[in-house]
Amino acid sequence: MALRAYGVLKGKAIEVRLGAGTSPHYQVRIIDDTTDYRIAVNVKSQLPPSDVEFVMIERFQHPITAIVEAFPRGFKALERKPGSGALDFIRGNLFDRSEMRPLPFSLPGFDNDLNEKLDRVMQRAVADENALVYAFGERWGPEAGVKDKYFGFLPGNGIHDIHMNQGNSGQFVGDDGVYQDGGLLVQFPDQHEWTAIFLKFQSQAWHTDDKTGHSISAPKPPAPAPAPPKSGPTPPPPPPPTGDDPEGLVRIVAALVNATQSPEVEVVTLINTAPHDINLAGWALLDTQKKRLPLADVLRAGATRAIEIRQPLALSNKGGVITLFDDKGLKVHGVSYTREQARNPGWTLVF
């Protein structure tokens, strides 16, 4: 089924409420030029484990920001495809999966729970008269004659599902889809900065079908390491990748996307991080538009390889993503780059 009304809400944050109760959501009141909305952000999972995984990226750089910055204020429905402004945690290379950490929604102390992590960014957005919030998820309302139950504006109206919306389990499998993930981007124009917040339930799978967004039948990856405590030992690093969960087994470490030759000769450089050789037969590189370049041959343990890009694959100088998939269709690694990062001809980007 997927989400019914997926899109992005762009507006000014003016008021917030911390999540509380049995199904807590962090609430944000947003206004555009004429309308009030409420953003409802899950800070606790209905399925166990209850702690929600999150990553917050300050000084976020990704080609998605240039796309959504051009949108008018208010809600905009998004096509569920690359380049539309839609989010996809797996295919969009928005962040490093290993940086996600589960966090309780409420704990005693300062800045150590998910409510407070969200609040730190949103309070800054409220205080900054030029800051804009971009909330990705499913639209609800307007609810004729019904006041919003948190902020009291009329009619009730807003956006929820501000989290990953694929790889679900149980009763939520019907919400699966690709290019319909939720998330929050906050733009601070005066500082030329963006902050990104991405959320995922621990019950959701990382590897999903490219058409349906359903979980691919692969063993569940190890639970992410907890956030480091304020004091005491640092948690051990995550286990190394495996054939069943190959994220990071081979990494994209560099790309020449703006060559000086005519016609351009673009190059992507891979490194095998494993202590054993890897046969790349059946593997592929994908660009922003999901065009595929098949790979072949063996990549020796610890070795690098420069892959010359050929049609139909293309690396745009306007920004884009590069993704590596294995022969089972599982994502191994992905990177992104912006127009600004690609503006210097002849220089190789290092990721």
C-alpha positions as CSV (number, residue, x, y, z in Angstrom):
1,M,0.0,0.0,0.0
2,A,2.8,2.4,1.0
3,L,2.0,5.8,2.4
4,R,-1.1,7.5,1.0
5,A,0.0,11.2,1.0
6,Y,3.7,11.5,1.1
7,G,5.5,14.8,0.9
8,V,7.4,17.6,2.6
9,L,6.1,20.4,4.8
10,K,8.2,23.6,4.7
11,G,7.6,26.4,7.2
12,K,8.5,28.4,10.3
13,A,8.6,26.6,13.7
14,I,6.9,28.7,16.3
15,E,6.1,26.4,19.2
16,V,7.0,22.9,20.5
17,R,5.9,20.2,23.0
18,L,8.0,17.4,24.4
19,G,6.7,13.8,23.8
20,A,5.0,12.2,26.8
21,G,2.5,9.4,27.6
22,T,2.1,5.9,26.3
23,S,2.7,6.8,22.6
24,P,4.9,9.9,22.9
25,H,5.5,12.2,19.9
26,Y,7.6,15.3,19.9
27,Q,5.3,18.1,18.6
28,V,6.2,21.1,16.5
29,R,3.8,23.9,15.4
30,I,4.7,25.1,11.9
31,I,3.2,28.0,9.9
32,D,3.5,28.9,6.3
33,D,2.1,32.1,4.8
34,T,-1.6,31.3,5.5
35,T,-1.9,27.9,7.4
36,D,-0.9,26.3,10.7
37,Y,0.4,22.7,10.8
38,R,1.6,20.3,13.4
39,I,4.6,17.9,13.0
40,A,4.3,14.8,15.1
41,V,7.6,13.0,15.5
42,N,7.7,9.5,17.0
43,V,10.2,9.3,19.9
44,K,9.2,5.7,21.0
45,S,8.5,2.6,18.9
46,Q,5.2,0.7,19.2
47,L,7.2,-2.5,18.5
48,P,10.1,-3.7,20.6
49,P,12.8,-2.6,21.2
50,S,11.1,0.6,22.1
51,D,14.1,3.0,21.8
52,V,14.2,4.8,18.4
53,E,17.4,4.9,16.5
54,F,18.5,8.4,15.4
55,V,21.3,10.3,13.8
56,M,21.7,14.1,13.9
57,I,24.0,15.7,11.3
58,E,25.0,19.3,11.8
59,R,26.4,21.1,8.8
60,F,24.5,18.6,6.6
61,Q,25.6,18.6,3.0
62,H,23.6,16.7,0.4
63,P,22.1,17.5,-3.1
64,I,18.6,17.2,-1.5
65,T,19.0,20.6,0.1
66,A,19.2,22.4,-3.2
67,I,16.0,20.6,-4.4
68,V,13.8,21.4,-1.4
69,E,15.1,24.9,-0.8
70,A,13.4,25.9,-4.1
71,F,10.0,24.6,-2.9
72,P,7.3,27.1,-1.7
73,R,6.2,27.1,1.9
74,G,3.5,24.7,2.8
75,F,3.0,21.1,2.1
76,K,4.2,19.7,-1.3
77,A,3.4,16.2,-2.4
78,L,6.5,14.4,-3.7
79,E,6.9,11.8,-6.5
80,R,8.4,8.6,-5.0
81,K,11.5,8.6,-7.3
82,P,15.1,9.9,-7.2
83,G,15.6,13.6,-7.9
84,S,12.1,14.6,-6.7
85,G,13.1,15.7,-3.2
86,A,11.8,12.4,-1.7
87,L,13.9,10.8,1.0
88,D,15.2,7.2,0.9
89,F,17.6,6.2,3.7
90,I,19.0,3.3,1.7
91,R,19.1,4.6,-1.8
92,G,19.7,8.3,-1.1
93,N,23.0,8.0,0.8
94,L,21.8,10.6,3.3
95,F,24.0,9.4,6.2
96,D,26.3,6.7,7.4
97,R,24.2,3.9,8.9
98,S,26.8,3.1,11.5
99,E,26.2,6.5,13.1
100,M,22.7,5.7,14.1
101,R,22.1,5.1,17.9
102,P,19.1,4.0,19.9
103,L,18.0,6.5,22.5
104,P,15.2,6.5,25.1
105,F,12.6,9.2,24.7
106,S,13.0,10.5,28.2
107,L,15.7,10.1,30.8
108,P,16.8,12.1,33.9
109,G,19.6,14.5,33.2
110,F,20.5,17.0,30.4
111,D,20.6,16.5,26.6
112,N,20.7,12.7,27.0
113,D,17.3,11.5,25.5
114,L,15.6,11.8,22.2
115,N,13.1,14.5,23.3
116,E,16.0,16.7,24.3
117,K,18.1,16.0,21.2
118,L,15.1,17.1,19.0
119,D,14.4,20.0,21.3
120,R,17.9,21.4,21.1
121,V,17.5,21.9,17.3
122,M,13.9,23.0,17.3
123,Q,14.3,25.6,20.0
124,R,17.1,27.1,17.9
125,A,14.8,27.0,14.9
126,V,12.0,28.8,16.9
127,A,14.4,31.5,18.2
128,D,15.8,32.2,14.7
129,E,13.3,34.2,12.8
130,N,14.8,33.2,9.4
131,A,15.1,29.4,10.1
132,L,13.0,27.0,8.1
133,V,11.9,23.5,8.9
134,Y,11.4,20.8,6.2
135,A,9.4,17.8,7.6
136,F,9.1,14.7,5.4
137,G,6.3,12.2,6.0
138,E,2.6,11.6,5.5
139,R,0.0,14.5,5.5
140,W,-3.1,14.4,7.5
141,G,-6.1,16.8,7.5
142,P,-7.3,19.4,7.2
143,E,-9.9,18.2,9.7
144,A,-12.9,20.4,9.2
145,G,-14.2,21.9,12.5
146,V,-11.6,20.1,14.6
147,K,-9.1,22.0,16.6
148,D,-5.5,20.8,16.9
149,K,-5.3,18.9,20.2
150,Y,-1.9,20.3,21.2
151,F,-1.8,23.8,19.9
152,G,-5.5,24.7,19.5
153,F,-5.4,26.1,15.9
154,L,-8.3,25.3,13.6
155,P,-8.6,23.1,11.6
156,G,-6.4,20.3,12.7
157,N,-3.7,19.7,10.1
158,G,-0.2,18.3,9.8
159,I,2.3,15.7,9.0
160,H,3.5,12.5,10.7
161,D,5.5,9.3,9.9
162,I,8.7,11.4,10.3
163,H,10.8,8.3,10.2
164,M,12.0,5.5,7.9
165,N,9.0,4.0,6.1
166,Q,10.4,0.8,4.6
167,G,11.6,-2.6,5.9
168,N,8.7,-2.7,8.4
169,S,7.5,-5.7,10.3
170,G,4.2,-6.9,11.8
171,Q,1.1,-4.7,11.2
172,F,3.2,-1.9,9.6
173,V,4.4,-3.9,6.5
174,G,1.6,-2.3,4.5
175,D,3.3,1.1,5.0
176,D,6.5,0.0,3.1
177,G,7.7,1.8,0.0
178,V,10.8,3.3,-1.5
179,Y,11.5,7.0,-1.7
180,Q,9.0,7.8,1.0
181,D,11.1,8.0,4.2
182,G,10.4,10.7,6.8
183,G,13.0,13.1,8.3
184,L,13.6,16.6,9.4
185,L,15.9,19.2,7.8
186,V,16.4,22.6,9.4
187,Q,17.8,25.4,7.4
188,F,19.6,28.3,9.1
189,P,20.1,30.7,6.2
190,D,22.0,33.4,8.2
191,Q,24.7,30.9,9.1
192,H,24.5,29.0,5.7
193,E,23.9,25.8,7.6
194,W,21.5,22.8,7.5
195,T,20.9,20.3,10.3
196,A,19.4,16.9,9.5
197,I,17.6,14.5,11.8
198,F,16.8,10.9,10.7
199,L,14.9,8.3,12.7
200,K,14.5,4.6,12.4
201,F,12.7,1.9,14.5
202,Q,15.0,-1.0,15.6
203,S,12.3,-3.4,14.2
204,Q,12.9,-2.1,10.7
205,A,15.3,-3.8,8.3
206,W,18.1,-2.0,6.5
207,H,18.1,-4.1,3.3
208,T,14.8,-3.7,1.3
209,D,13.4,-4.6,-2.0
210,D,14.0,-1.9,-4.7
211,K,10.3,-2.0,-5.8
212,T,8.2,-2.7,-2.7
213,G,10.4,-1.5,0.2
214,H,9.8,-4.8,1.9
215,S,12.5,-6.4,3.9
216,I,14.9,-8.6,1.9
217,S,15.3,-12.0,3.5
218,A,18.7,-11.5,5.1
219,P,19.7,-12.1,8.7
220,K,18.9,-9.2,10.9
221,P,22.1,-7.1,11.5
222,P,23.6,-6.8,15.0
223,A,21.9,-4.3,17.2
224,P,23.6,-0.9,17.0
225,A,25.9,0.2,19.8
226,P,24.3,2.4,22.4
227,A,25.2,6.1,22.6
228,P,28.4,6.6,24.7
229,P,27.7,7.6,28.3
230,K,28.7,11.0,29.7
231,S,31.6,9.3,31.5
232,G,33.1,5.8,31.6
233,P,34.3,3.5,28.8
234,T,33.4,4.0,25.2
235,P,31.2,1.2,23.8
236,P,33.1,-1.2,21.5
237,P,33.0,-0.6,17.7
238,P,30.4,-2.4,15.7
239,P,31.3,-5.8,14.3
240,P,32.9,-6.0,10.8
241,P,30.6,-6.5,7.8
242,T,29.8,-10.0,6.6
243,G,28.4,-11.6,3.4
244,D,24.9,-11.6,5.0
245,D,25.1,-7.9,6.0
246,P,27.8,-6.5,3.7
247,E,27.5,-2.8,4.6
248,G,31.0,-1.4,4.4
249,L,32.7,-4.5,3.0
250,V,33.8,-2.6,0.0
251,R,33.7,1.2,0.2
252,I,33.6,4.1,-2.3
253,V,36.5,6.2,-1.2
254,A,36.8,8.7,-4.1
255,A,35.3,9.9,-7.3
256,L,36.3,12.2,-10.2
257,V,32.9,13.6,-11.2
258,N,34.0,16.8,-13.0
259,A,36.9,15.8,-15.4
260,T,38.8,18.2,-17.6
261,Q,38.9,15.8,-20.6
262,S,36.4,16.1,-23.4
263,P,34.5,13.9,-23.5
264,E,34.7,13.5,-19.7
265,V,36.3,10.4,-18.2
266,E,34.7,10.0,-14.8
267,V,36.2,7.6,-12.2
268,V,34.9,6.0,-9.0
269,T,37.5,4.4,-6.7
270,L,36.7,1.4,-4.5
271,I,38.6,-0.2,-1.6
272,N,38.2,-3.7,-0.3
273,T,38.2,-3.4,3.5
274,A,38.1,-7.2,4.1
275,P,41.1,-9.5,4.8
276,H,40.0,-11.7,1.9
277,D,39.5,-11.3,-1.8
278,I,36.0,-10.4,-3.1
279,N,34.6,-11.4,-6.4
280,L,32.7,-8.4,-7.8
281,A,30.8,-10.5,-10.4
282,G,27.1,-9.5,-10.3
283,W,27.9,-6.3,-8.3
284,A,27.0,-2.9,-9.7
285,L,27.4,0.8,-9.2
286,L,24.3,3.0,-9.4
287,D,23.9,6.7,-10.0
288,T,21.3,9.2,-8.8
289,Q,18.8,7.9,-11.4
290,K,19.5,4.3,-10.5
291,K,21.3,3.6,-13.8
292,R,23.6,0.6,-13.3
293,L,27.2,-0.1,-14.2
294,P,27.9,-3.9,-13.8
295,L,31.2,-4.8,-12.1
296,A,33.4,-7.9,-12.6
297,D,36.7,-9.5,-11.6
298,V,38.2,-10.0,-8.2
299,L,39.2,-7.2,-5.8
300,R,42.1,-8.3,-3.7
301,A,42.2,-8.0,0.1
302,G,43.0,-4.4,1.0
303,A,43.3,-3.3,-2.6
304,T,41.8,-0.4,-4.4
305,R,40.4,-0.2,-7.9
306,A,39.6,2.8,-10.1
307,I,36.4,2.1,-12.1
308,E,36.0,4.1,-15.3
309,I,32.4,5.2,-15.6
310,R,30.5,4.2,-18.8
311,Q,27.0,4.8,-20.0
312,P,24.3,4.5,-18.9
313,L,25.9,5.5,-15.6
314,A,26.6,9.2,-15.3
315,L,27.9,11.4,-12.5
316,S,26.3,14.8,-12.6
317,N,28.3,18.0,-11.9
318,K,25.2,19.3,-10.2
319,G,25.5,16.9,-7.3
320,G,24.3,13.3,-6.9
321,V,24.7,9.9,-5.2
322,I,26.8,6.9,-6.0
323,T,25.8,3.5,-4.5
324,L,27.4,0.1,-4.6
325,F,25.2,-3.1,-4.5
326,D,26.3,-6.7,-4.3
327,D,25.1,-9.7,-6.3
328,K,22.2,-10.3,-3.8
329,G,20.9,-6.8,-4.3
330,L,22.1,-5.7,-0.8
331,K,23.5,-2.2,-0.4
332,V,27.2,-2.3,0.4
333,H,28.1,1.4,0.5
334,G,27.0,4.7,-0.8
335,V,28.1,8.3,-0.9
336,S,26.7,11.7,-2.0
337,Y,28.2,15.0,-3.2
338,T,26.8,18.5,-3.8
339,R,27.1,20.9,-6.7
340,E,29.5,23.0,-4.7
341,Q,31.7,20.0,-4.0
342,A,31.9,19.1,-7.7
343,R,32.5,22.7,-9.0
344,N,36.3,22.4,-9.4
345,P,37.2,20.6,-12.7
346,G,39.9,17.9,-12.5
347,W,39.8,17.5,-8.7
348,T,38.9,14.1,-7.2
349,L,36.4,14.1,-4.3
350,V,37.5,12.1,-1.3
351,F,34.7,10.5,0.8
